[in-house]
Amino acid sequence: TKNIVQASANVVRITNLQQGDIYKRFDESSYSKDTKYGVVKAIYNDGDKTYVEAVEYKKSYRDLEASIYVMRGDNDVSIFPATLEEIEEEFSSA
């Protein structure tokens, strides 16, 4: 007999975002595969389309970089909950 270990994960779909929410996003489009932390700045909805505007931060060598990131309601984006403690720990050396 063989023991097989299977990884499991809880999948959570975020359906409610509001201004001030904090999240973590893994940017797989960049060469370095950055981890970015974001704060929801505003949510726009005209009845048809929804946009979420966020300020995202990432550690870059010794600096902290900030940029604006816009999520469109018709694009799939994977974001994960983050805490202030997690962000403080991540950026304490920046």
C-alpha positions as CSV (number, residue, x, y, z in Angstrom):
1,T,0.0,0.0,0.0
2,K,1.0,3.6,-0.6
3,N,0.1,6.7,1.3
4,I,-0.8,9.6,-1.0
5,V,-0.9,13.0,0.4
6,Q,-3.1,15.4,-1.4
7,A,-3.0,19.1,-0.8
8,S,-6.2,20.8,-0.1
9,A,-7.2,24.5,-0.2
10,N,-10.2,26.5,0.8
11,V,-11.4,28.6,-2.1
12,V,-13.0,31.8,-1.3
13,R,-14.6,34.1,-3.8
14,I,-14.6,37.7,-2.8
15,T,-17.8,39.2,-3.8
16,N,-17.8,42.4,-1.7
17,L,-15.0,44.9,-1.8
18,Q,-15.2,48.3,-0.3
19,Q,-13.0,51.4,-0.1
20,G,-10.2,50.8,2.4
21,D,-10.0,47.0,2.0
22,I,-6.5,45.5,2.0
23,Y,-5.5,42.6,-0.3
24,K,-2.5,40.7,-1.6
25,R,-2.0,39.9,-5.3
26,F,0.6,37.8,-7.0
27,D,1.7,39.5,-10.3
28,E,2.6,36.7,-12.6
29,S,2.9,39.0,-15.6
30,S,6.2,40.4,-14.4
31,Y,9.5,38.8,-14.9
32,S,10.2,38.6,-11.2
33,K,6.8,37.3,-10.1
34,D,6.1,40.2,-7.7
35,T,3.9,40.1,-4.6
36,K,1.9,43.3,-4.4
37,Y,-0.2,44.6,-1.5
38,G,-3.1,46.8,-2.4
39,V,-5.6,49.2,-0.8
40,V,-8.9,49.8,-2.5
41,K,-9.1,53.5,-3.3
42,A,-12.5,53.6,-5.0
43,I,-15.1,51.5,-6.7
44,Y,-16.9,52.8,-9.8
45,N,-20.1,51.3,-11.2
46,D,-22.2,52.8,-14.0
47,G,-24.9,50.0,-13.9
48,D,-23.2,48.1,-16.7
49,K,-19.5,48.1,-15.9
50,T,-17.6,48.0,-12.6
51,Y,-14.0,49.2,-11.9
52,V,-12.0,48.9,-8.7
53,E,-9.2,51.4,-8.4
54,A,-6.4,50.5,-5.9
55,V,-3.0,51.7,-4.8
56,E,-0.6,48.8,-4.9
57,Y,2.7,48.6,-3.1
58,K,5.7,46.3,-3.7
59,K,9.2,46.0,-2.3
60,S,11.8,46.8,-4.9
61,Y,15.4,46.2,-3.7
62,R,15.6,48.8,-0.9
63,D,12.7,50.9,-1.9
64,L,9.0,50.8,-1.7
65,E,7.2,51.3,-5.0
66,A,3.6,52.5,-5.3
67,S,1.3,52.4,-8.4
68,I,-2.3,52.6,-9.3
69,Y,-4.0,49.4,-10.4
70,V,-7.4,49.2,-12.0
71,M,-9.4,46.0,-12.0
72,R,-12.2,45.7,-14.5
73,G,-15.3,43.7,-13.6
74,D,-15.1,41.6,-16.8
75,N,-11.5,40.4,-16.1
76,D,-10.5,37.6,-13.7
77,V,-8.2,38.8,-10.9
78,S,-7.1,36.7,-8.0
79,I,-6.7,38.7,-4.8
80,F,-6.3,37.4,-1.3
81,P,-7.1,39.0,2.1
82,A,-4.1,40.7,3.8
83,T,-3.7,42.3,7.2
84,L,-1.9,45.4,8.4
85,E,0.4,43.2,10.4
86,E,1.4,41.3,7.3
87,I,2.1,44.5,5.4
88,E,4.1,46.0,8.2
89,E,6.2,42.8,8.4
90,E,6.7,42.7,4.6
91,F,7.8,46.4,4.3
92,S,9.6,46.9,7.6
93,S,13.0,46.7,5.8
94,A,12.0,48.9,2.9
